[in-house]
Amino acid sequence: MLIPGTYRLPARAILRLFLFSLLFSIIPFDSIAQQSLEATSNAGYIQALRQADAYFAQGEYLLSLQEYDKAWVQYPRQKYPEKKIEQLQKILSEPELSKELLSRVISKGDSAFMLKKYKEANAEFYLALKLDPNGAYIREKIAEIAEIYKDPENETRYRIVLIHATKNFERGRYEKSINFYKQALVMKPEEAWLKEKVVSLTSLIEKQHAGMDAYSRKIEDAEDLLEQQQWNEARKAFQAAHDLKPSASLASARLVFIDHLIDVVAHKEEDYNSLLAEAGNHIKVKDYENAVILLTKAQNLNPDASEASAKLKKISHYSLDDNSMVRNYEEAVLNADLLSLAGDWNAALIAYERCKNFLPMMNMCSPG
């Protein structure tokens, strides 16, 4: 994970760039790999990811989503920001959290507008638009600000929502695609083709629904809720489908699956908290290596939670004050680089993972 830090390894960085430039000069790679190489040398992309990761660790999910979007729009084929965006969209789809955040950003937007801080107000209302694309008040305020202040960042916001709209359309997520096209229309209401897109996609959804019976519509709604990880709401929807057609096996199977899933989630939370507690004990005695192992397990167990990421960030700062940890880190990265140069990819990946045990948040602990 890319987190801002003050620690620098200029000599190591130079050696690493030399090794990889030599490696890539003799091994052909495709356009995705080319884009990955370009992305890692783009200061704006790296800065956006660092800020996004930092916001995520702090639980500032809406701001984190905004920064991942800024990174992704520069390199849309990069998987890391795309996966983080999908993860955050699921988190922000939780009704109570969404309602709380929406109220907060609208309030901040109103305050900034009253103080004639139009750039800040514009940013807050565009955050609100992510949560409620159909909100009439939000749309009115964005239009009102646009008459007073021309924000240069609006063009980037426009490009971001068009990428989201296209990606969701390609994946058959037509309702999500419509929401993004509606956001684009708020930004550029004069664009007729955007209106046509919304109309055509709405018509497509209506035709699909018209060809479904009540049971199929319930199943489709339930599957959408399941995808958003709204387990309890999905269970109610599948139960309603089951009541309509008790002999159908899909709804019954989904109910069994969700009951099992809810139980697994409950146990996962217990395991997550247990790992955090055990890692805390290791941190107290400055056993950072084992603490990192436990916190990484916790992070993998529940990527949506921020506690493990925050503790890993703190350990990096502790470790930088420990010269032996820095030396071990440098040796681990050098070993991994040499294995990578030799073409022993599996061993190199293991070595890169091991170096994270010393300084887990340093961004050189990854292959390229």
Beta strands, then each sheet from edge to edge (+ up, - down):
end
